[in-house]
Every structure is written in C-alpha cells, then in structure tokens.
C-alpha cells in the first residue's frame, strides 16, 4: 500500500467533504483517518482535547510541509513514523477508540481559529506528549 493517496484507494467514496465553521476542510475518509490516528496516538481520557488537537496538527502540518507525503494517508503510513498506523488506516470506518472528545479535537485542529504552533512531531514519555 505504501503512501498511496486514500482517494485513489477508496475511489469515489471520498466525494463528500467534512467542513466545519472554518476555511479548512478534508474529505470524509481523511476526517476518519485523522480521528483514528488521534484516538490511537492520544486517545486516553486523561489527555486533554487540546493535546489531542496537537496530534492532529502534527499530521496536518506534515501534509502541508513539503518534507513529508502530501496526503494524510501518506503521512500516517510513512515508514518509521506512526508505528501503530497499520492498525487503523485501513479500517474503512471509525476505530472503536474514537470518542466524541477525539472528534472535538480533530474539529479544533481543522478550525481556522485554531492556534497552530507549527508542530511536525511529537513523542510521549508515558505521562505526556512532547511536541516539536
């Protein structure tokens, strides 16, 4: 599968676009991918919505950076980056770990009023994530 574009992978199923009150939008499939990624990378109840939004921010910033693949699917499946991605990128729907808080975090990161810090990476120490 590699870093193929999810729109190519799923065909016409991606025609719908999820939009919030901002100028940013992603396809339904990419929204689900973002939610699955956030849920698996930072879905614990003790992680705040804002911290979850930073995980989505990292993914979105990578897509837009030119230094990483230019699709959400490509970023998540890039070798050596999101090690758990194989467990959630090809589900065809939401992971059972996606909560309303995860969706709120993704919505927050997609909102044009979101304070994007420019993060393109993070690591966790078991207690918190550190963004850079």
Kinemage of the C-alpha trace (Angstrom):
@kinemage 1
@onewidth
@group {chain A} dominant
@subgroup {mainchain}
@vectorlist {calphas} color= white
{ca unk a 1} P 0.000 0.000 0.000
{ca unk a 2} L 2.787 2.450 0.793
{ca unk a 3} L 1.833 6.073 0.651
{ca unk a 4} L -0.890 5.854 -1.945
{ca unk a 5} L -3.471 8.588 -1.877
{ca unk a 6} L -6.546 7.487 0.063
{ca unk a 7} L -8.771 8.985 -2.611
{ca unk a 8} L -7.188 6.647 -5.145
{ca unk a 9} L -7.516 3.751 -2.715
{ca unk a 10} L -11.167 4.301 -1.922
{ca unk a 11} L -12.333 5.650 -5.253
{ca unk a 12} L -15.453 7.786 -5.434
{ca unk a 13} L -16.349 7.200 -1.770
{ca unk a 14} L -14.349 10.317 -0.942
{ca unk a 15} L -16.502 12.789 -2.848
{ca unk a 16} L -18.103 14.209 0.313
{ca unk a 17} L -16.199 16.791 2.291
{ca unk a 18} L -16.388 17.380 6.030
{ca unk a 19} L -16.476 21.067 6.772
{ca unk a 20} L -16.680 22.989 9.993
{ca unk a 21} L -17.028 26.724 10.525
{ca unk a 22} L -13.580 27.358 9.077
{ca unk a 23} L -11.864 27.600 5.729
{ca unk a 24} L -10.198 24.206 6.241
{ca unk a 25} L -11.846 21.039 5.035
{ca unk a 26} L -10.962 17.408 4.496
{ca unk a 27} L -12.747 14.523 2.847
{ca unk a 28} L -14.868 12.197 4.963
{ca unk a 29} L -12.230 9.471 4.622
{ca unk a 30} L -9.430 11.816 5.711
{ca unk a 31} L -11.514 13.036 8.663
{ca unk a 32} L -11.967 9.423 9.763
{ca unk a 33} L -8.226 8.801 9.326
{ca unk a 34} L -7.406 11.841 11.469
{ca unk a 35} L -9.835 10.721 14.162
{ca unk a 36} L -8.419 7.187 14.140
{ca unk a 37} L -4.852 8.489 14.342
{ca unk a 38} L -5.630 10.850 17.221
{ca unk a 39} L -7.552 8.118 19.047
{ca unk a 40} L -4.668 5.678 18.772
{ca unk a 41} L -1.892 8.191 19.439
{ca unk a 42} L -3.551 10.226 22.217
{ca unk a 43} L -6.987 8.784 22.916
{ca unk a 44} L -6.624 8.275 26.650
{ca unk a 45} L -9.217 10.003 28.805
{ca unk a 46} L -6.536 11.814 30.791
{ca unk a 47} L -5.171 13.544 27.672
{ca unk a 48} L -6.894 16.892 27.122
{ca unk a 49} L -8.788 17.831 23.991
{ca unk a 50} L -6.137 20.483 23.305
{ca unk a 51} L -3.324 17.903 23.468
{ca unk a 52} L -5.296 15.618 21.154
{ca unk a 53} L -5.719 18.543 18.727
{ca unk a 54} L -1.929 18.954 18.670
{ca unk a 55} L -1.601 15.384 17.362
{ca unk a 56} L -3.968 16.249 14.504
{ca unk a 57} L -1.980 19.455 13.994
{ca unk a 58} L 1.239 17.453 13.580
{ca unk a 59} L -0.362 15.310 10.888
{ca unk a 60} L -1.888 18.285 9.044
{ca unk a 61} L 1.357 20.278 9.237
{ca unk a 62} L 3.260 17.347 7.789
{ca unk a 63} L 0.823 17.114 4.879
{ca unk a 64} L 1.418 20.807 4.158
{ca unk a 65} L 5.186 20.894 4.788
{ca unk a 66} L 6.708 19.516 1.590
{ca unk a 67} L 9.077 17.376 3.692
{ca unk a 68} L 6.544 14.578 4.146
{ca unk a 69} L 3.961 12.884 1.923
{ca unk a 70} L 1.225 15.275 0.795
{ca unk a 71} L -1.755 13.211 1.961
{ca unk a 72} L -2.972 12.227 5.414
{ca unk a 73} L -2.805 8.575 4.405
{ca unk a 74} L 0.743 9.060 3.163
{ca unk a 75} L 1.852 10.792 6.358
{ca unk a 76} L 0.329 8.097 8.559
{ca unk a 77} L 1.817 5.226 6.562
{ca unk a 78} L 5.268 6.752 6.011
{ca unk a 79} L 7.842 4.205 7.116
{ca unk a 80} L 9.111 4.692 10.650
{ca unk a 81} L 6.661 7.448 11.628
{ca unk a 82} L 3.301 6.320 13.038
{ca unk a 83} L 4.120 2.774 14.090
{ca unk a 84} L 0.559 1.833 15.031
{ca unk a 85} L -0.946 3.134 11.799
{ca unk a 86} L -1.333 -0.324 10.307
{ca unk a 87} L -3.968 -0.982 12.971
{ca unk a 88} L -6.235 1.898 11.996
{ca unk a 89} L -5.593 3.288 8.483
{ca unk a 90} L -7.463 0.599 6.590
{ca unk a 91} L -10.456 0.062 8.856
{ca unk a 92} L -12.925 1.599 6.409
{ca unk a 93} L -14.560 3.489 9.264
{ca unk a 94} L -14.027 4.784 12.756
{ca unk a 95} L -11.916 2.809 15.199
{ca unk a 96} L -13.690 1.717 18.372
{ca unk a 97} L -11.270 4.053 20.204
{ca unk a 98} L -12.691 7.205 18.575
{ca unk a 99} L -14.635 9.186 21.181
{ca unk a 100} L -16.572 12.427 20.972
{ca unk a 101} L -13.560 14.108 22.582
{ca unk a 102} L -11.315 12.816 19.785
{ca unk a 103} L -13.731 14.194 17.169
{ca unk a 104} L -13.827 17.523 19.037
{ca unk a 105} L -10.018 17.624 18.980
{ca unk a 106} L -9.879 16.983 15.225
{ca unk a 107} L -12.566 19.628 14.675
{ca unk a 108} L -10.493 22.025 16.796
{ca unk a 109} L -7.357 21.412 14.703
{ca unk a 110} L -9.313 21.943 11.479
{ca unk a 111} L -10.866 25.200 12.668
{ca unk a 112} L -9.208 28.244 11.113
{ca unk a 113} L -9.195 29.983 14.508
{ca unk a 114} L -7.047 27.194 15.977
{ca unk a 115} L -3.669 28.453 17.195
{ca unk a 116} L -1.389 26.313 15.014
{ca unk a 117} L 2.014 26.063 16.667
{ca unk a 118} L 3.752 24.644 13.591
{ca unk a 119} L 4.444 21.287 15.243
{ca unk a 120} L 5.547 18.480 12.919
{ca unk a 121} L 6.470 15.879 15.509
{ca unk a 122} L 5.880 14.584 18.996
{ca unk a 123} L 6.970 11.876 21.384
{ca unk a 124} L 5.486 10.572 24.587
{ca unk a 125} L 7.152 9.683 27.860
{ca unk a 126} L 4.240 7.671 29.282
{ca unk a 127} L 2.819 10.664 31.117
{ca unk a 128} L 2.533 13.297 28.437
{ca unk a 129} L 3.296 14.047 24.805
{ca unk a 130} L 6.049 16.495 23.883
{ca unk a 131} L 5.548 18.426 20.657
{ca unk a 132} L 8.171 19.981 18.404
